[in-house]
Amino acid sequence: MGPRLKHKSLLIPALAFAMGLLFTGKAGYIHAKAHLAQYLIADAWDRTLAGERQVKPWPWADTFPIARLSIEGHDDLFVLSGASGRNLAFGPVLFNTRHTPGQALSEGLLVMAGHRDTHFSVLEDLKSSARVRLEDETGNWARYRVTGHQIIDVTRQSLIADEHTDALLLVTCWPFDAVSPGGPLRYVVTAVPDLKSGAG
């Protein structure tokens, strides 16, 4: 399960303050900031499931959680709206904007991006046939099954081969152990709706 907080009334303000300090830190704080943000986003997601909409995880945020991503064998991750570099520091983001609120997550193509050295480091060991689930803002879950992965040079090839397919693409930079961030190579995990496993 994903991050959960006890005594939220006391911890949320403290975590928000700590995040403010971390934002001013150097690269050594990247992992701590990424981990801490998911706790605050988890609280915003709980409020979303309770009926609130576009809940900011901290007062100055320009993003909000839009899905919970569950990869078997790993902690849940909360997916943010807005595919900006700033938002990527706090969690995976929904990369494509064609998905509309209320549309079933297993319908159409979803592209989610995350950093290779924080939230999407889990992709390196994700095997074919692994199960992935997505929870939407209504609490409904869509199930996917990993069918493969590939390495793409984005200067030569598009990440998206078919925009009209029903699939989930999880994208991060490659190689995972690169010393310097960036570069044109992307590691792309493809998962398709797992209709045999049912809902929930």
N, C-alpha and C positions, 0 to 999 in steps of 0.2 A: 504494500500500500504506500501511498504517497506521504509527504510530510504532514504531520498533524501537531497542533499545539495544545498544550494543557494550560489552563489559566490564561486564556487569550486576552482578557481585559488588562492584564499586566504586561504580558510579553509583547503584544503587537506594538505598543508605543516604544518599548525598549528596542525592539528589532528595527523599527523605522529609524530611530535615532542612530543605531549602529550602522545601518545602511548608509545614512548620510555621511558618516565618517569614512566608511569604506569607499564611497564614490570618489573621495579626494585622494585615495591611496595610489600606489604604483601597481605594476603588473603582478606583484606577489599577492595582491588581494583579489585577483580575478576569481580564483576558485572559491574563496570564502564568500564573495559577493554573489556569485552564481548560485551557491548552495543556500545562502540566507534568503535570497529573493524568492526562492521556491516556497519557503514557509509563509511568507507574506502573501504570495499569489494563491497558495492553498486556502488561506482564509478568505480571500476575495472570491475564490471559486465556490466555497461553501455558501457564501452570500448569494452568489449567482444561482446556485441550485435552489436556494430558498425563494427565488423570484425577483431579486434585484437584477438590473441590467447594466452592462458596461461598468462593472465595479472596479475602481482603481485600487491596486494593491497597496499603494502609498499615496499620500495626498498630492504630490507633484508629478505623479505618473501620467504619461500620455498614451498609455496602453491599458489593456484589461484582458483577463483570461477568457478564452473562447472554447477551450476543450481540455480534457484530461487525457494524456497519452500514457497507456499502460503497456509496457514491453515485458514479456514474461521473464522472470528472474531478476528484475531490476525495480527500483523505486519508481513510482509514478512521476510523470513530469506534467507541468501545466503549460499549455500552449498559449502564447500571447498573440493579440491582434497587432498588425503593423510590422512589416518586415524591414525594420531599420537596424543598423548596426548597434544602436543604443539598446534596443529591445532584446537583441540577441545575447547581450551580456547577462540578461536576467532569466532567459529560458528559450526554448524553441519557439519559433514563430510560424504562423501560417503565411506561406510565401505567395500563394496565388489568391487573388481577390474575387474570383468568380463564385466562390461558395457564398451562399446567402443564408442569413439567419433563418432557421426553420427547415432548411433543406437537410435531409437525412445525410449523416456523415458518410455512409457507404454508397452514396449516389454521386457520381462524377469523380473528377480527379482532384485529389488534395495533395499539395506539396508543402512539406514542413522542413524548415532549415534550423540547424543548431550548430554550435561551435564544437569542433572535433576534440578539444581538450577539456570541455566541461560537460554540458548536458548530453551531447550526442557522441561522447566517447564510447558509449555502450554499443554503437553501431559496428564497431570493429569486430566484435565477437558474435554478432547476431547471425545465426545460421538460417539457411533455407528451411522452411516449414515452421519456423518460430511463430508464435502467436502474438499479435498486437491488437490492442483494443483502444477505442476512442469513445469518451463520454462527451455528449453534447450538453448544452445549457439546460436542457429539459431533464437530464438524468438518464437519457437513453444511451445505450452502448452499441457501437458498431464493432464487429469483429473482422480482423484481417489475418491473412497468412502470408508470411514472407515467401516470395518465389525466387528471389535472387538479388544480386547486386552487380554493379558495374562502376568503372572509373571513367569519368567523362572529362574531356578537355573543353571547357566552356567557350574557348576561343574558336573551336572547330565544330562543336556539336551542341545542339540544344538539349537542355535537361529533360524537356518534355517531348516525347515522341508522338503522343496522341492525346490531345486535350479532351477528347470525348470518351475516353476509357474510364471505367470505374476502378480506381486504384489509389493507393496511398504511397507517395514517394517521400522518403526520409533522406535529407541531403546534408552533407557536411563537407568540409575541406579535406583534402588528401594530399600527402600521406599523414597518418595520425601522429607520427613521431617527428614531424617537420619542426625544425628549430625556429624558422621564421613563419609568421602567419601569412595567409593570403596565397596567391598563386592561382593558376587557372584550373587546377584539377579538383574534381568533386567526386566524392564517394556517394553513390546513390543506391539506396535499398528500396526495392519494389515489393509492395504487399498488395494483395487483392482481397476483395471481400470473401470472408470464410463463411459461406452460406450453410455449410453442414453443421457448424457448431451451434447455430441458433442464436437467439438474442439474449441480452442480459450479461 
